[in-house]
Amino acid sequence: MIDPQDSAPRAPATPPEPGSFRLQLKVVPKASADRIVGWLGERLKIQVRAVPERGRANRAVVELLAAALGLPRSSVRITAGETSPQKTVQIVGAPNLLGRLPAR
């Protein structure tokens, strides 16, 4: 059986805004603690205690990443995967901020 989503046209990827970078995440909601676990291939695995209802887990992800990178919450925005565990975030700041995250 063909998955209709596989045949759906995909929007072209847009480059990040100047002065920002994108990060792909694997998010696990309802975890025992809020934490950045580490890298799974190209995705950063993040666990949050929040449940995936009414945007609670997404807000927890933004808060956790912003705190880990030393940025205000407004500098971290989910750009893809609002309802999926696989998310893309755009972070306003220099890519050298990745040094504050676990090593690959």
C-alpha positions as CSV (number, residue, x, y, z in Angstrom):
1,M,0.0,0.0,0.0
2,I,1.3,3.5,-0.8
3,D,1.5,6.0,2.0
4,P,-0.2,9.2,0.8
5,Q,2.3,11.2,2.6
6,D,5.2,9.6,0.6
7,S,3.7,10.9,-2.6
8,A,2.7,14.4,-1.3
9,P,4.8,17.2,-2.7
10,R,7.3,18.6,-0.2
11,A,8.0,22.2,0.3
12,P,11.5,23.1,-0.7
13,A,13.9,23.5,2.2
14,T,14.5,27.2,2.9
15,P,17.9,28.2,4.1
16,P,18.2,29.5,7.7
17,E,18.0,33.2,8.3
18,P,21.3,35.0,8.5
19,G,22.8,34.7,11.9
20,S,21.0,31.5,12.7
21,F,21.3,27.7,12.2
22,R,19.0,24.7,12.2
23,L,19.2,21.7,14.4
24,Q,17.3,18.4,13.9
25,L,15.9,16.8,17.1
26,K,14.5,13.5,18.3
27,V,12.2,14.4,21.2
28,V,11.0,12.0,23.9
29,P,8.1,13.4,25.9
30,K,6.9,12.1,29.3
31,A,10.5,11.3,30.4
32,S,11.6,11.2,34.0
33,A,13.7,14.4,33.6
34,D,14.3,17.3,31.2
35,R,17.7,16.6,29.6
36,I,19.8,16.6,26.4
37,V,20.8,13.0,26.0
38,G,23.2,13.2,23.0
39,W,23.4,12.6,19.3
40,L,21.6,9.9,17.3
41,G,23.2,10.3,14.0
42,E,22.3,13.8,12.8
43,R,19.6,14.3,15.4
44,L,20.0,15.5,18.9
45,K,18.0,13.4,21.3
46,I,16.1,15.5,24.0
47,Q,13.9,14.2,26.7
48,V,11.3,16.3,28.4
49,R,8.9,15.6,31.3
50,A,6.1,17.5,29.6
51,V,3.3,15.6,27.9
52,P,2.7,16.1,24.2
53,E,-0.6,18.0,24.6
54,R,-1.4,21.5,23.8
55,G,2.2,22.4,22.9
56,R,3.5,21.6,26.4
57,A,6.3,19.3,25.2
58,N,7.3,21.8,22.4
59,R,7.5,24.6,25.0
60,A,9.7,22.4,27.2
61,V,12.0,21.6,24.3
62,V,12.4,25.3,23.5
63,E,13.1,26.2,27.1
64,L,15.6,23.4,27.5
65,L,17.6,24.2,24.4
66,A,17.6,27.9,25.1
67,A,18.9,27.3,28.6
68,A,21.6,24.9,27.4
69,L,22.8,27.4,24.8
70,G,22.5,30.4,27.1
71,L,20.0,32.1,24.8
72,P,16.6,33.7,25.4
73,R,13.6,31.4,24.5
74,S,12.7,33.8,21.7
75,S,16.0,32.7,19.9
76,V,14.8,29.1,19.6
77,R,11.8,28.3,17.3
78,I,10.4,25.0,16.1
79,T,10.2,25.2,12.3
80,A,9.1,21.6,11.5
81,G,7.6,18.7,13.3
82,E,5.2,20.5,15.7
83,T,3.2,17.2,16.2
84,S,6.1,14.8,15.6
85,P,8.9,13.5,17.8
86,Q,11.3,14.4,14.9
87,K,11.6,18.2,14.9
88,T,13.6,20.9,13.3
89,V,14.5,24.0,15.3
90,Q,16.0,27.3,14.1
91,I,18.3,28.9,16.6
92,V,19.3,32.6,16.2
93,G,22.9,32.8,17.1
94,A,26.3,31.7,15.9
95,P,26.8,28.0,15.1
96,N,29.7,27.9,17.6
97,L,27.0,27.6,20.2
98,L,26.8,23.9,19.3
99,G,30.0,23.6,21.5
100,R,27.7,23.9,24.5
101,L,25.8,20.7,23.5
102,P,27.1,17.2,24.0
103,A,29.9,16.2,21.6
104,R,29.0,14.0,18.7
